[in-house]
Amino acid sequence: MSNNNNVSRNANPSPPASIMRFVIPFSLPIQFEKIFKNVTEETLQTLKTMSESRNNFITALDSDNPDEGLTASSYYIPCLMGLIQAAQEVPQDIIKSKLSISWTSSVAKNFHNYAFVCDHWHFEAVSALISYGMLHRSKACTLLNSVNSDDTFDLKSKEIAKHLCESAGIFNYINEVQMVKWNQKPFTEIPEKYTELYTALSCLSIAEAQQIALKKAIIKGTSNSLLAKLCKGIHNQYQHIDDLFINIDPNFAKNQLLAHFVFYIKTNAIIFKMLTFKYIGLNSYTNEKYGEAISYLKEAVRLSGLPLPKTGFKGDDMKQLFKEQQQYITALCDRHIYENNHCYYDIVPDIKTLPVPEGVVIMKPVKFEAPDPVPLSIYLNENKWCSVM
C-alpha cells in the first residue's frame, strides 16, 4: 500500500491518502505466427512483428518502471485488437491448434503465483487491458511515494488522481465491451470472469482518487461539513465493492481474492464511515451545536471499536492509521463531553434522530477510448485470403 500520512502525535490525524499496489499480471510469450497455417510469407512476417510487440509488452510488465509498461501497452493493444478482428474473419480450418493464453492474476488467491490458461482470444484482450489499468495504478503509487511535503503533494496530486481515474475508465471499458465479447467463460472459478470485479476495481480507483482530493481539501482548509461529505462518498465506494463481492457469493472474497485486497477494502469502509461522523461532529461543534457534536462523535467512537476484518493479513500500516484516528476521536469526544457537562449543558440527541451527510463523489472515471486496431490482412497461399481493414 502506498500512502502519504505524515501526522504528529497531537495533531488531528489526516485521513489516509493511500493506493493499493497490485502485482502486475505476468504472461508467457505467444508466437502468433505459429497459430495459423498456410499463410503467405508477408503475413508470417507481420505476425512475427506482432509476437515481438507482445513479448516487449510482457517484458515491460515485469519492469519496476510503470512508464515502460504504459509505453509498451500503447503499441501492443492496437496490434492485439487488429489481430483479434482478423482471426475472427479467417476460416477456422487454417488455425493450427487450440489457443493457449496464460496469465497470472493481480487479485486472485489461486492464480497469483501461477498462470491460468484459456483458449479464447478475448481472454487475452481482457488480461492485457487489466494489466494496462494496473499500470496506471502503479504509476499513481510511484508518484504518491515520491511525495515528501504538502507542497510536493499539491504539485503531484492532479497527476496521481488522473492516473487513478484513467484506470477506472479502463476497467469500465473491460466490463462494458470486452466482457460481452468474451462469451465463453471458463468453468474454473477465477475472479476475472465476473463483471462485478471490474466495477469493483473502477470503484476502488475512484475511491482512492477521492482520498487524494480529500487530503488536498484538508491542506487547503476546507470546511468540516464538506470533508464529511467527501468521506461519506469514499465510504460508499468501498462499501459498494464489498456488496458487489457478497452478491456474487457470500464467501467469494474469502475463497477467491487475495487477503490483503479484502482487508484493504473492508478496513477502508470502516475508516471512512468513522471519519464521516468525526468531521460532521467537528462541524456541529463549530456551529455551537454541542449536544449534536457529542452524539456524532460517540458514533465515531463506536465505529472505531468495531473489529477489523480477519483475513489472515496483518495490515500493520492500516492498523496504525486506524489506531491514530481511534485515539484522537476518543480523546476529542471525552473532552467535548466534559465541556458540555460543565459549561454548555446541551441535550445530547439520539444519533438515530440526526441527519447523516449524503456522500459526494467528485472524481469520475476518464472514459477509455479504445485505440483503432492496427489494420491487418491475413493472406493465405493458393490465392485464398482474408483482409481486415
URFEN-V20374 format. One record per run of one state. SS is the DSSP state (alpha for helix, beta for strand, coil for the rest). FROM is the first residue (numbers start at 1). TO is the last residue. Records with the same first field share a line. If there is no record, write none. Layout:
SS: FROM-TO / FROM-TO
//
This chain:
coil: 1-1 / 4-17 / 20-26 / 28-31 / 35-35 / 37-38 / 40-40 / 62-65 / 90-91 / 96-100 / 104-107 / 109-115 / 119-120 / 146-149 / 182-190 / 194-194 / 220-223 / 249-251 / 258-258 / 287-289 / 305-315 / 345-350 / 354-375 / 381-384 / 389-389
beta: 2-3 / 18-19 / 27-27 / 36-36 / 39-39 / 95-95 / 101-103 / 108-108 / 116-118 / 257-257 / 376-380 / 385-388
alpha: 32-34 / 41-61 / 66-89 / 92-94 / 121-145 / 150-181 / 191-193 / 195-219 / 224-248 / 252-256 / 259-286 / 290-304 / 316-344 / 351-353
//
